[in-house]
Amino acid sequence: LAKLPLFFSSSCSYAVSSTIEPFYKGGKVQISKDEKFIFCTCGTRVNVLQIVTGKIVHSIEQDDQEDITSFALSLDDEILVTASKALLLKQWDWKQAQCTRSWRAIHNVPIASMTFDPTSTLLATGGCDGTIKLWDVVKQYCTHNLKGSSGVVHLVEFHPDISLLQLFSSASDCGIRMWDLRSSQCLCVLQSHYSPVTSLAFTSDGASMVSSGRDKICTVWDLKSRTTRRTVPVYEAVESVVLLPEDEDFSEIGVKTKEIHFITAGSKGVLRVWDASSARCVFAQTLPSAPPAGGSEEGGEEYGDPRSLTYCLPLPSSLRLATVTAEHNILLYQLPSFTTQQQFVGFNDEVLDVKFLGKGDTHIVVATNSSQLKVFDLATSSCKILYGHTDTVLSLDVFKKASLFVSCAKDKSVRVWRQDPDSGQVCCVAQGCSHGNAVGSITCSRMKESFVVSGSQDCTIKVWDLPETIPETDGDMFQLTARVTEKAHDKDVNSVAVSPNDKLLVSGSQDRLAKLWSLGAPGADLALLGVFRGHRRGVWCVQFSPMDQVLASSSADGSVKLWSLQDFSCLKTFEGHDASVLKLIFVSRGTQLLTSGSDGLVKLWTIKTNECVKTLDAHQDKVWGLHATRKDDRVVTASADSNITVWTVSTESMLRYCAVWNTNARSCLDAQAVIQVMLTHLSPEELLQYQGARAHLEGLIPYTERHMQRIGRLLQASMFLDYMWQKMRVTGAPSLSRKSLSLVKHKDNVFCSTLMYDVIGSMQQSLILQHGLKTQ
């Protein structure tokens, strides 16, 4: 289908092909025993994420539209139980997304924690009322009501040896209670922590247990004697602890004995391996990038730090580890090397800009309401998080080769990044820091990787020259120096764009003006060529046409204007958005415009007819990001509702347009050309999968037969004229070769070219006037 936009450029239409949407907004995370799925809460839903593809394969949603407070997946991966604020427990066949049973939780307040026993028969629920209830999910009744905890019961865990029938719980009183389920009595309270206990991990033989807390210690317990074996100071608030497998070789990370070793994850965002017998850290993970400015050597100490870890989950079968960050990112590590295998972004907050990246546009780079950049692999939804900026990233642009891209941020800096085409790894290779205020817009040279232009809230435009050879790694980062600094506008510069030939620059500002500048030769200053006046409010975006001597601008007044580069006059005005038009791009070889606005709509305009031919309604908030691939066959949009949507050229729309075009003799050739490409690249079965395809195809047949009959009659007339021409000699008639009268044969179909129509028509008129001949 790569050829379709070439034929379809006058009326491209787009349909959603994939969406990257929020799937985790905090709360519990659990991984299935077969290690294929991640279960996580997102408001009123539990989303099931497939690890291999990164796609949400199931979404379990509460009918009462109440937020889910906790959930648990049975150890045999068969049963999912959710608890909501409505004090209801629901049992689900999660593979079919069907609720099989619903019952009252009996708790007086919401459930804070829940877990299944090793047999997947008993379910324990810990409530905010300090009680613990056990349920037989097979026989469907409450078996225990355990009282005695003080405050919210935020942790419940069964002993791995089911024959002991023991349950462990922890509440706000910081103690760990051991319950005997035969007698429903509390056997003892294990006291060691001085803050809430966050997690428990049992050894394989069930004789020992490790607990973690926010008091910066981990405790190793002897469960037979119910005493403390060792207290390990870990110097950070720990949210989760995981035991290393005993039968694996971890000597490369310093594990030299068969004693208990455990991994901690907490406020510093660093995974550490501890030897329980010596209370010594034998391995500390090295963060993949330098920490943000103001952080400590290994990340921040506060929970507001984006790298803080909230969960750590083992995947023993594949010898992997999953962690969850405070920014709702899920990372998978391969043991024992602790190398990052996959990253999933659960929640993006507001998405401010997005661009296609990589050879074949296989990735997208996203600027969200944070200082980190995110690079998504569109095939797997796996993400790489880029650290470098120290404040919110506002704008992005990509060079022609699509492996080098630039960013700008509120930290007054611009950065140049390079993606390795083979490994997909991204590193910052250059930066510039001389703006006096936030840098809100950035653009790069279109022909070569030679310069970058930035526009700032300090009302200036800066041109940054890039070296011919850009270093490959972070360590050799090149420091950019602005070649030109121009006081361009009286208010914030919202947008800058470079012309396709790298000779012109246009800027749009909050002062309601767009200005055209000459970039001149390398080393030359900017020269003002003209000013575009007409918008009633600030200009949000400006773009050059890739084909014509025009540019487009969008404004907070809700309009889009098309301007002539010759006399700076307004050629056309497009009105249809109900709010500010934030972004615009040219598509379909400059014959169409895509615009996005604060109303959450993306509109497709045909420039020739000044008509909105399609409204893409997929977002609920401002659409800040808008970018098309180099072939215009895909478009990506990004919104303040944290959704990122990829649109592709709609085959269904193509069929519909072709059916309409085929009814007219003037446009039937274009329709037939598009149909030929579609039939070449799509099988009949694939075509019939599209909605309305059968009706459109059936509608093509009668008109196609009519066109063939018309061409047949024209063929007969042309043959008669050719015969007459060969037999007659007309005095003073121009000499025409037989070749000019021959039919043009296009592969399997016979068409008359425009030239043939003109030649036949003129010759017929000439013969009639000179000799009074009549043709059929």
Salt bridges, closest charged atoms under 4 A:
GLU78 OE2 - LYS95 NZ 3.93
ASP129 OD1 - HIS107 ND1 3.44
ASP173 OD2 - ARG177 NH1 2.67
ASP215 OD2 - HIS193 ND1 3.22
ASP222 OD2 - ARG229 NH2 3.91
GLU236 OE2 - ARG272 NH1 3.14
GLU239 OE2 - ARG214 NE 2.60
ASP275 OD2 - HIS261 NE2 3.68
GLU298 OE1 - ARG272 NH2 2.43
GLU301 OE2 - LYS216 NZ 3.78
ASP353 OD1 - LYS355 NZ 3.24
ASP353 OD1 - LYS583 NZ 3.25
ASP361 OD1 - ARG630 NH2 3.67
ASP377 OD2 - HIS363 NE2 3.96
ASP397 OD2 - ARG446 NH2 2.56
ASP411 OD2 - HIS389 ND1 3.09
ASP458 OD2 - HIS435 ND1 3.17
ASP465 OD2 - ARG483 NE 3.05
GLU472 OE1 - ARG418 NE 3.51
ASP490 OD1 - LYS487 NZ 3.76
ASP511 OD2 - HIS489 ND1 3.06
ASP557 OD2 - HIS535 ND1 3.30
ASP599 OD2 - HIS577 ND1 3.19
ASP621 OD1 - LYS622 NZ 3.99
ASP641 OD1 - HIS619 ND1 3.55
ASP722 OD2 - ARG738 NH1 3.41
